[in-house]
C-alpha cells in the first residue's frame, strides 16, 4: 500500500510539472518516512547527497560536458559538416547524408544530444534549404542525427547508466561504437530510400574535385585527435574513462585555442554552461538515490524480480515488454530521468533473465533516442524548431520515417547481442 501511494504521489508531481529531481526526492522522502519514520529518513538524507557526489566516476560528466562546450566553441562541427558535404554532396540527398555523418562525428567528440541538434540545426539546415531541400525532410534529418550523441562515446547517457548499474563505464562506451555506426548507416539508408521514393525533396548538387576532397580532410584532423583522446585511450587501455574525460576536455580546449576561438570570456562561458548542466544532472541523480533507497528498503525490486521469474513465458517477450515501456516513457519524460528512475528496478530483472547488462544498457539508450524525436516532449525536435522557427508538427512529420527505421535497428540489436558485445570483448 505504501509503495502504491508513493508511486501515485510521484506521478502526480511529474504531471504537475515539478522537476524530476525534486519529484523523486520528495516522493522518496515521503515513502521513507511512512516506512521507517524520521530516524531512517534523516539518516538517508544526511548521507545520500555526499555518497552521490563523492563517486569518482561522476567526474566524467562535467569533463565531457566541458569538452562539448569547447568543441562547439572551436567550430569543429562546422568543419565536419563541410567535409562530409564535399565527399558525398554530389549524390542526390548527399547533403542530408553529410548531416548524418556530421552528427556521428559530433557525437564522437561530444556527449550532448541537444548540443549536437542545435549545432547541426544552425549549420546544415540553412545549407539544405538553400539547395532546395524540402524543409520538413531537412529538419527531420537534423533532429534524428542529433540523437547519435546519446550513443556514440563519449555518451552521458551510457555513463549515467554505468554509474547507476555499477557496470564498467569503459565497456559501455566501447559497446556503443558498433551500434552507433549501424544507427548512422540506418539514417543514411532511410535518407536514400526517401529520396528514391520522392526525388523532389532533395535535388542533386554540384560535384567536387579530388583536390577539394583531400583539402577538406585537413580540417578533420582535429576531430581524429579528439576522437583518439577519448575513445582511443579507453579502448587501448591507456586511460580509464574518468582520465579520458579530462584528456578530452583538455584536447578540446587546445583545439579551441588552435582555432583562435578561446578567450577569457568564451572560456568562462563554457565553464559556466558545463557547470550548470552538471549540477542539473547531479541533482537528478541525488533525487533518484533517495527514491532508490525507498525501493531497496521496501524490497520492491526483489518482489518484481521474483514475480517475473515465476512467469511461464519467454524471456524475449519480457524484454519486448520492457523496451515497449521505455518507448512509451520516452514520449513523456527526459531520457536521463528515465534511466535514473527505471534502471534500479529493471536491471535486476534483466540479470535474472540471463541478459548481459552492457548489451542492455546500449539497447535502452538506442531506444531512448526515439524518445528524443517523438511527441509530445521530443527534446531534439524542440531544439530544431527553435533554431529554424518551423512548426513542431512539421519537425515530427519529417522525423517519422526515421523513427520507424530506428525500431527496426532496435529489433536487430536485441536479436543479435554480439553486435554490441564484440568490441568490448576485445578491449585490453
Secondary structure, DSSP 8 states (H G I E B T S, - for coil): -HHHHHHHHHHHHHHTT--HHHHHHHHHHHHHHHHHHHHHHHHHHHHHHHHHHT-GGGHHHHHHHHHHHHHHHHTHHHHHHHHHHHHHTTSTTHHHHHHHHHHHHHHTT---HHHHHHHHHHHHHHHHHHHT--HHHHHHHHHHHHGGGGTSSS-HHHHHHHHHHT--HHHHHHHHHHHHHHHHHHHHHHHHHHHHH-GGGS-------HHHHHHHHGGGHHHHHHHIIIIIHHHHTSS-HHHHHHHHHHHHHHHHHHTT---HHHHHHHHHHHHHHHHHHHHHHHHHHHHHHHHHHTTHHHHHHHHHHT--S-HHHHHHHHHHHHHHHHHHS-HHHHHHHHHHHHHHHHHHTT--HHHHHHHHHHHHHHHTTSSS--HHHHHHHHHHT--HHHHHHHHHHHHHHHHHHHHHHHH-THHHHHHHHT--
